[in-house]
Amino acid sequence: MEARACVSSGAAVDGGGGGGTSKFLQPHHCQNHPQKPSAQIGTVPQLLAGGIAGAFSKTCTAPLARLTILFQVQGMQSEAAALSNPSIWREALRIVNEEGFRAFWKGNLVTIVHRLPYSAVNFYAYERYKSFLKSVPGLESHRGSTSADVFAHFVGGGLAGITAASATYPLDLVRTRLAAQTNTTYYRGIWHTIHTICRDEGYWGLYKGLGATLLGVGPSIAISFSVYESSRSHWHSQRPEDSTAMVSLACGSVSGIASSSATFPLDLVRRRMQLEGAAGQARVYKTGLFGTFKHIFRTEGLRGLYRGILPEYYKVVPGVGIAFMTYETLKKLLSHEPTFSP
């Protein structure tokens, strides 16, 4: 990212080792508000900050993430009770009574193992893609304009999400299998799950649902970064003295709601495809991504595509906000220059 006095910047970090870095989303009219000093951060600290931010956020919201998964996969069960109006609190009490309080974090170890590289690659790739897009002929001449910045944030975020998801997908599938288990334990830990999937379903079983994942994660991350950048830029232009951490938390929460609302059906289809053939069960969906969409819509209606959206909202509001806030804080702590207190 280039340090420019009058252009709103991108995602809080420089993609290179020690290159110039602007602050997250400076106001466009710099004459009204003095620019905060740039922070210098290398590639390794940047990857570390992104990875820790993602892992910490996921650990904080693990109980709600597991509730979301359990609601999303209910339509795969044949019992009528599974398709009745579910209650978040009833399901939470069931988990406590039948599996114990620690069961809310079932699969969280693999979540952390997945989220560390995923978030690191996601933030790092976003900054790289964004810098590249802003240097493309045609866009470079419009550098600093709102439309050019939104385009770079949206496309860069989408490409970063696809890159990170592709690189770490098997761990995401393993996490889903572990979190979806209730009373019967078929998969015991990360390596046992990987071995069992390869034995029962073949090597490509580790990539079930990848198409739905890439179709959903690209727009999801693109929307998340775009809304975050835009809302944070507007906030700083109106209230430049506000705490960076709190602005990141609030704007991150808004971006999480926006991205989840837009792409939740794809996430639900992804979860169900990941659980196809799990624990030796018969396949439910046999017609691919769009056939699965059609099957869910036909058997469960439009509401079926949004099953679990409420705990998802409860999760992303603090979760995405915590991730951005932690990332900003770690970026400052790991930077080579003194931090600037607003």
Buried (B, 14 or more C-beta within 10 A) or exposed (E): BBBBEEBBBBBBBBBBEEBEBBBBBBBBEEEEBEBBBBBBBBBEBBBBBBBBBBBBBBBBBBBBBBBBBBBBBBBBEEEEEEBEEBEBEEBBEBBEEEBEEEBBBBBBBBBBBBBBBBBBBBBBBBBBBBBBBBEEEEBEEEBEEEEBBEBBBBBBBBBBBBBBBBBBBBBBBBBBBBBBBEEEEBBEEBEEBBEBBBEEBEEEBBBBBBBBBBBBBBBBBBBBBBBBBBBBBBBBBEEBEEEBBEBBBBBBBBBBBBBBBBBBBBBBBBBBBBBBBBBEEEEBBEEEBEEBBEBBBEEBEEEBBBBBBBBBBBBBBBBBBBBBBBBBBBBBEBBEEEEEEE
